[in-house]
Amino acid sequence: MKKLSEYERLTILSKFIETFANEEKVMQGHLIWNSLKKKPQRVTFEQAINIDEQKELIFYLERQKEMYSVNPCDVKSYFEKVEPWIETDAYLFDTTLTWMTAFTHEDVVLYQQV
């Protein structure tokens, strides 16, 4: 996992929110996954991380405001190591923003395509 700079994070996050979420709700403090424009599909954790992506992926930890360049193994490793009392709201998506997966603190995994 390679942590992205603040500039990269803000640039990518702005495009991500514009693509998938109701920007007004996010600006009011709603979590991104609670502000999605379209109804997402519920998927299992295994379905979400067993993607066959060869291109660069982005992993955004919303509560921590941290963004990383990753591969699916990095994401799986993160969730294996994170303490269970840590509330995680995270997003995995490709750099073309054609799809995204949200991992919520309610242990729900959501998937959405553009």
Backbone as JSON Lines, residues from 0, in Angstrom:
{"i":0,"aa":"M","n":[0.85,-1.18,0.0],"ca":[0.0,0.0,0.0],"c":[0.89,1.24,0.0]}
{"i":1,"aa":"K","n":[0.61,2.12,-0.94],"ca":[1.37,3.37,-1.02],"c":[0.42,4.51,-0.7]}
{"i":2,"aa":"K","n":[0.73,5.24,0.38],"ca":[-0.11,6.37,0.78],"c":[0.02,7.49,-0.24]}
{"i":3,"aa":"L","n":[-1.12,8.05,-0.64],"ca":[-1.13,9.14,-1.59],"c":[-1.0,10.48,-0.86]}
{"i":4,"aa":"S","n":[-0.48,11.46,-1.57],"ca":[-0.3,12.8,-0.98],"c":[-1.67,13.44,-0.72]}
{"i":5,"aa":"E","n":[-1.66,14.48,0.07],"ca":[-2.89,15.22,0.36],"c":[-3.51,15.77,-0.92]}
{"i":6,"aa":"Y","n":[-2.68,16.3,-1.8],"ca":[-3.17,16.83,-3.07],"c":[-3.82,15.73,-3.9]}
{"i":7,"aa":"E","n":[-3.16,14.57,-4.01],"ca":[-3.72,13.45,-4.77],"c":[-5.04,13.0,-4.15]}
{"i":8,"aa":"R","n":[-5.06,12.9,-2.82],"ca":[-6.28,12.47,-2.11],"c":[-7.43,13.41,-2.4]}
{"i":9,"aa":"L","n":[-7.22,14.69,-2.26],"ca":[-8.3,15.66,-2.48],"c":[-8.77,15.68,-3.92]}
{"i":10,"aa":"T","n":[-7.85,15.55,-4.86],"ca":[-8.22,15.54,-6.28],"c":[-9.05,14.3,-6.62]}
{"i":11,"aa":"I","n":[-8.57,13.15,-6.21],"ca":[-9.29,11.89,-6.5],"c":[-10.61,11.84,-5.75]}
{"i":12,"aa":"L","n":[-10.6,12.25,-4.49],"ca":[-11.82,12.21,-3.68],"c":[-12.91,13.1,-4.28]}
{"i":13,"aa":"S","n":[-12.54,14.25,-4.76],"ca":[-13.52,15.15,-5.37],"c":[-14.18,14.49,-6.58]}
{"i":14,"aa":"K","n":[-13.39,13.85,-7.43],"ca":[-13.94,13.15,-8.61],"c":[-14.79,11.95,-8.19]}
{"i":15,"aa":"F","n":[-14.34,11.23,-7.15],"ca":[-15.07,10.06,-6.64],"c":[-16.46,10.48,-6.14]}
{"i":16,"aa":"I","n":[-16.5,11.52,-5.32],"ca":[-17.77,11.99,-4.77],"c":[-18.67,12.49,-5.89]}
{"i":17,"aa":"E","n":[-18.12,13.24,-6.82],"ca":[-18.9,13.76,-7.95],"c":[-19.52,12.61,-8.76]}
{"i":18,"aa":"T","n":[-18.78,11.52,-8.91],"ca":[-19.25,10.39,-9.71],"c":[-20.32,9.56,-8.99]}
{"i":19,"aa":"F","n":[-20.12,9.29,-7.71],"ca":[-20.97,8.32,-7.01],"c":[-21.95,8.89,-5.98]}
{"i":20,"aa":"A","n":[-21.68,10.05,-5.44],"ca":[-22.46,10.5,-4.28],"c":[-23.17,11.82,-4.53]}
{"i":21,"aa":"N","n":[-24.14,12.08,-3.68],"ca":[-24.82,13.36,-3.63],"c":[-23.9,14.3,-2.87]}
{"i":22,"aa":"E","n":[-23.27,15.22,-3.59],"ca":[-22.25,16.09,-3.01],"c":[-22.79,16.93,-1.85]}
{"i":23,"aa":"E","n":[-24.02,17.36,-1.94],"ca":[-24.61,18.18,-0.88],"c":[-24.7,17.4,0.43]}
{"i":24,"aa":"K","n":[-25.13,16.15,0.35],"ca":[-25.21,15.32,1.56],"c":[-23.84,15.1,2.19]}
{"i":25,"aa":"V","n":[-22.84,14.85,1.35],"ca":[-21.48,14.65,1.86],"c":[-20.98,15.92,2.54]}
{"i":26,"aa":"M","n":[-21.26,17.07,1.93],"ca":[-20.85,18.34,2.52],"c":[-21.55,18.6,3.86]}
{"i":27,"aa":"Q","n":[-22.73,18.02,4.05],"ca":[-23.46,18.16,5.31],"c":[-22.95,17.2,6.38]}
{"i":28,"aa":"G","n":[-21.99,16.34,6.02],"ca":[-21.39,15.45,7.0],"c":[-21.83,14.0,6.91]}
{"i":29,"aa":"H","n":[-22.66,13.65,5.93],"ca":[-23.07,12.26,5.76],"c":[-21.89,11.45,5.22]}
{"i":30,"aa":"L","n":[-21.8,10.2,5.63],"ca":[-20.79,9.31,5.06],"c":[-21.09,9.11,3.58]}
{"i":31,"aa":"I","n":[-20.07,8.9,2.81],"ca":[-20.25,8.75,1.36],"c":[-21.22,7.62,1.04]}
{"i":32,"aa":"W","n":[-21.06,6.47,1.69],"ca":[-21.93,5.34,1.35],"c":[-23.39,5.59,1.74]}
{"i":33,"aa":"N","n":[-23.65,6.55,2.62],"ca":[-25.02,6.94,2.95],"c":[-25.53,8.03,2.03]}
{"i":34,"aa":"S","n":[-24.71,8.43,1.07],"ca":[-25.06,9.54,0.18],"c":[-24.99,9.14,-1.3]}
{"i":35,"aa":"L","n":[-24.99,7.86,-1.57],"ca":[-24.84,7.41,-2.96],"c":[-26.02,7.86,-3.82]}
{"i":36,"aa":"K","n":[-25.74,8.21,-5.07],"ca":[-26.77,8.65,-6.0],"c":[-27.71,7.52,-6.39]}
{"i":37,"aa":"K","n":[-27.14,6.34,-6.57],"ca":[-27.93,5.17,-6.98],"c":[-27.88,4.11,-5.89]}
{"i":38,"aa":"K","n":[-28.9,3.27,-5.87],"ca":[-28.94,2.18,-4.89],"c":[-27.87,1.15,-5.25]}
{"i":39,"aa":"P","n":[-26.96,0.87,-4.31],"ca":[-25.9,-0.1,-4.6],"c":[-26.37,-1.54,-4.39]}
{"i":40,"aa":"Q","n":[-25.58,-2.44,-4.86],"ca":[-25.83,-3.88,-4.7],"c":[-25.05,-4.36,-3.48]}
{"i":41,"aa":"R","n":[-25.68,-5.17,-2.64],"ca":[-24.96,-5.77,-1.51],"c":[-24.17,-6.97,-2.01]}
{"i":42,"aa":"V","n":[-22.92,-7.05,-1.59],"ca":[-22.07,-8.18,-1.97],"c":[-21.37,-8.69,-0.72]}
{"i":43,"aa":"T","n":[-20.76,-9.86,-0.84],"ca":[-20.0,-10.39,0.29],"c":[-18.61,-9.79,0.28]}
{"i":44,"aa":"F","n":[-17.95,-9.88,1.41],"ca":[-16.57,-9.4,1.51],"c":[-15.7,-10.15,0.51]}
{"i":45,"aa":"E","n":[-15.9,-11.45,0.4],"ca":[-15.11,-12.27,-0.51],"c":[-15.29,-11.83,-1.96]}
{"i":46,"aa":"Q","n":[-16.53,-11.53,-2.35],"ca":[-16.78,-11.05,-3.71],"c":[-16.07,-9.72,-3.94]}
{"i":47,"aa":"A","n":[-16.07,-8.88,-2.93],"ca":[-15.5,-7.54,-3.07],"c":[-13.98,-7.56,-3.24]}
{"i":48,"aa":"I","n":[-13.3,-8.44,-2.53],"ca":[-11.84,-8.44,-2.6],"c":[-11.27,-9.46,-3.57]}
{"i":49,"aa":"N","n":[-12.09,-10.34,-4.09],"ca":[-11.6,-11.32,-5.05],"c":[-11.81,-10.84,-6.48]}
{"i":50,"aa":"I","n":[-11.5,-9.58,-6.69],"ca":[-11.62,-9.02,-8.03],"c":[-10.32,-9.28,-8.79]}
{"i":51,"aa":"D","n":[-10.46,-9.43,-10.06],"ca":[-9.29,-9.71,-10.89],"c":[-8.91,-8.42,-11.62]}
{"i":52,"aa":"E","n":[-8.35,-7.51,-10.87],"ca":[-7.94,-6.22,-11.44],"c":[-6.44,-6.16,-11.56]}
{"i":53,"aa":"Q","n":[-5.97,-5.83,-12.72],"ca":[-4.53,-5.71,-12.94],"c":[-4.08,-4.25,-12.89]}
{"i":54,"aa":"K","n":[-5.05,-3.34,-13.0],"ca":[-4.68,-1.93,-12.99],"c":[-4.68,-1.39,-11.56]}
{"i":55,"aa":"E","n":[-4.23,-0.16,-11.43],"ca":[-4.13,0.47,-10.12],"c":[-5.5,0.64,-9.48]}
{"i":56,"aa":"L","n":[-5.56,0.34,-8.19],"ca":[-6.79,0.53,-7.42],"c":[-6.52,1.56,-6.34]}
{"i":57,"aa":"I","n":[-7.59,2.22,-5.92],"ca":[-7.52,3.22,-4.85],"c":[-8.33,2.71,-3.67]}
{"i":58,"aa":"F","n":[-7.77,2.88,-2.47],"ca":[-8.43,2.47,-1.23],"c":[-8.5,3.72,-0.35]}
{"i":59,"aa":"Y","n":[-9.73,4.14,-0.02],"ca":[-9.93,5.37,0.75],"c":[-10.57,5.03,2.09]}
{"i":60,"aa":"L","n":[-9.91,5.44,3.16],"ca":[-10.43,5.29,4.52],"c":[-11.07,6.62,4.91]}
{"i":61,"aa":"E","n":[-12.41,6.64,4.89],"ca":[-13.13,7.91,5.03],"c":[-12.94,8.55,6.4]}
{"i":62,"aa":"R","n":[-13.05,7.79,7.47],"ca":[-12.94,8.37,8.82],"c":[-11.52,8.86,9.11]}
{"i":63,"aa":"Q","n":[-10.53,8.17,8.57],"ca":[-9.13,8.55,8.78],"c":[-8.66,9.59,7.77]}
{"i":64,"aa":"K","n":[-9.45,9.79,6.7],"ca":[-9.1,10.69,5.6],"c":[-7.73,10.34,5.0]}
{"i":65,"aa":"E","n":[-7.56,9.04,4.74],"ca":[-6.32,8.54,4.14],"c":[-6.65,7.79,2.86]}
{"i":66,"aa":"M","n":[-5.78,7.92,1.86],"ca":[-6.0,7.26,0.58],"c":[-4.71,6.59,0.14]}
{"i":67,"aa":"Y","n":[-4.87,5.37,-0.42],"ca":[-3.73,4.55,-0.81],"c":[-3.91,4.0,-2.21]}
{"i":68,"aa":"S","n":[-2.8,3.78,-2.89],"ca":[-2.75,3.02,-4.12],"c":[-2.51,1.57,-3.69]}
{"i":69,"aa":"V","n":[-3.37,0.65,-4.13],"ca":[-3.33,-0.72,-3.6],"c":[-3.57,-1.77,-4.67]}
{"i":70,"aa":"N","n":[-3.43,-3.02,-4.24],"ca":[-3.94,-4.16,-4.99],"c":[-4.91,-4.88,-4.06]}
{"i":71,"aa":"P","n":[-5.72,-5.81,-4.56],"ca":[-6.71,-6.48,-3.7],"c":[-6.1,-7.17,-2.47]}
{"i":72,"aa":"C","n":[-4.9,-7.68,-2.58],"ca":[-4.25,-8.33,-1.42],"c":[-3.99,-7.33,-0.29]}
{"i":73,"aa":"D","n":[-3.66,-6.1,-0.64],"ca":[-3.45,-5.07,0.37],"c":[-4.72,-4.83,1.18]}
{"i":74,"aa":"V","n":[-5.85,-4.81,0.49],"ca":[-7.13,-4.56,1.15],"c":[-7.48,-5.71,2.08]}
{"i":75,"aa":"K","n":[-7.31,-6.92,1.59],"ca":[-7.57,-8.09,2.42],"c":[-6.68,-8.06,3.67]}
{"i":76,"aa":"S","n":[-5.43,-7.76,3.51],"ca":[-4.48,-7.67,4.62],"c":[-4.9,-6.59,5.62]}
{"i":77,"aa":"Y","n":[-5.36,-5.44,5.12],"ca":[-5.81,-4.36,6.0],"c":[-6.94,-4.85,6.9]}
{"i":78,"aa":"F","n":[-7.94,-5.5,6.31],"ca":[-9.09,-5.94,7.1],"c":[-8.74,-7.1,8.04]}
{"i":79,"aa":"E","n":[-7.76,-7.89,7.71],"ca":[-7.32,-8.95,8.6],"c":[-6.62,-8.38,9.83]}
{"i":80,"aa":"K","n":[-5.97,-7.23,9.68],"ca":[-5.19,-6.65,10.77],"c":[-5.92,-5.59,11.59]}
{"i":81,"aa":"V","n":[-6.96,-4.98,11.03],"ca":[-7.64,-3.89,11.73],"c":[-8.35,-4.42,12.98]}
{"i":82,"aa":"E","n":[-8.26,-3.66,14.06],"ca":[-8.89,-4.06,15.32],"c":[-10.41,-4.0,15.17]}
{"i":83,"aa":"P","n":[-11.13,-4.95,15.76],"ca":[-12.59,-5.02,15.55],"c":[-13.37,-3.83,16.1]}
{"i":84,"aa":"W","n":[-12.82,-3.1,17.04],"ca":[-13.53,-1.96,17.6],"c":[-13.34,-0.69,16.76]}
{"i":85,"aa":"I","n":[-12.46,-0.75,15.78],"ca":[-12.25,0.41,14.9],"c":[-13.39,0.44,13.89]}
{"i":86,"aa":"E","n":[-14.1,1.55,13.86],"ca":[-15.17,1.69,12.87],"c":[-14.56,2.09,11.54]}
{"i":87,"aa":"T","n":[-14.69,1.21,10.57],"ca":[-14.09,1.45,9.26],"c":[-15.18,1.71,8.23]}
{"i":88,"aa":"D","n":[-15.03,2.81,7.54],"ca":[-15.83,3.1,6.36],"c":[-14.82,3.36,5.26]}
{"i":89,"aa":"A","n":[-14.71,2.39,4.35],"ca":[-13.65,2.43,3.35],"c":[-14.23,2.15,1.97]}
{"i":90,"aa":"Y","n":[-13.49,2.59,0.96],"ca":[-13.93,2.46,-0.42],"c":[-12.77,1.96,-1.27]}
{"i":91,"aa":"L","n":[-13.08,1.02,-2.13],"ca":[-12.12,0.48,-3.08],"c":[-12.67,0.77,-4.47]}
{"i":92,"aa":"F","n":[-11.84,1.37,-5.33],"ca":[-12.3,1.69,-6.68],"c":[-11.12,1.79,-7.63]}
{"i":93,"aa":"D","n":[-11.43,1.72,-8.92],"ca":[-10.37,1.84,-9.91],"c":[-10.19,3.31,-10.29]}
{"i":94,"aa":"T","n":[-9.09,3.61,-10.91],"ca":[-8.78,5.01,-11.22],"c":[-9.67,5.6,-12.3]}
{"i":95,"aa":"T","n":[-10.38,4.75,-13.05],"ca":[-11.3,5.27,-14.07],"c":[-12.69,5.55,-13.49]}
{"i":96,"aa":"L","n":[-12.88,5.21,-12.23],"ca":[-14.15,5.45,-11.52],"c":[-15.34,4.81,-12.22]}
{"i":97,"aa":"T","n":[-15.15,3.6,-12.72],"ca":[-16.26,2.88,-13.36],"c":[-17.02,2.02,-12.36]}
{"i":98,"aa":"W","n":[-16.43,1.76,-11.21],"ca":[-17.08,0.97,-10.15],"c":[-16.47,1.34,-8.81]}
{"i":99,"aa":"M","n":[-17.2,1.01,-7.75],"ca":[-16.66,1.21,-6.41],"c":[-17.3,0.19,-5.47]}
{"i":100,"aa":"T","n":[-16.54,-0.13,-4.44],"ca":[-17.03,-0.99,-3.37],"c":[-16.87,-0.24,-2.06]}
{"i":101,"aa":"A","n":[-17.92,-0.24,-1.24],"ca":[-17.88,0.4,0.07],"c":[-17.9,-0.67,1.15]}
{"i":102,"aa":"F","n":[-16.98,-0.57,2.09],"ca":[-16.92,-1.46,3.25],"c":[-17.37,-0.6,4.44]}
{"i":103,"aa":"T","n":[-18.54,-0.9,5.0],"ca":[-19.1,-0.01,6.01],"c":[-18.83,-0.49,7.43]}
{"i":104,"aa":"H","n":[-18.93,0.45,8.38],"ca":[-18.75,0.1,9.78],"c":[-19.88,-0.78,10.3]}
{"i":105,"aa":"E","n":[-20.94,-0.94,9.52],"ca":[-22.05,-1.82,9.87],"c":[-21.84,-3.22,9.31]}
{"i":106,"aa":"D","n":[-20.61,-3.5,8.85],"ca":[-20.24,-4.79,8.26],"c":[-21.07,-5.15,7.03]}
{"i":107,"aa":"V","n":[-21.44,-4.13,6.29],"ca":[-22.15,-4.3,5.03],"c":[-21.17,-3.9,3.93]}
{"i":108,"aa":"V","n":[-21.16,-4.67,2.86],"ca":[-20.3,-4.36,1.72],"c":[-21.21,-4.05,0.54]}
{"i":109,"aa":"L","n":[-20.99,-2.89,-0.06],"ca":[-21.83,-2.41,-1.15],"c":[-20.99,-2.26,-2.41]}
{"i":110,"aa":"Y","n":[-21.61,-2.55,-3.56],"ca":[-20.93,-2.44,-4.84],"c":[-21.79,-1.62,-5.79]}
{"i":111,"aa":"Q","n":[-21.14,-0.78,-6.58],"ca":[-21.87,0.02,-7.54],"c":[-21.02,0.27,-8.78]}
{"i":112,"aa":"Q","n":[-21.67,0.18,-9.93],"ca":[-21.03,0.54,-11.2],"c":[-21.66,1.82,-11.7]}
{"i":113,"aa":"V","n":[-20.89,2.56,-12.5],"ca":[-21.43,3.8,-13.08],"c":[-22.44,3.43,-14.14]}
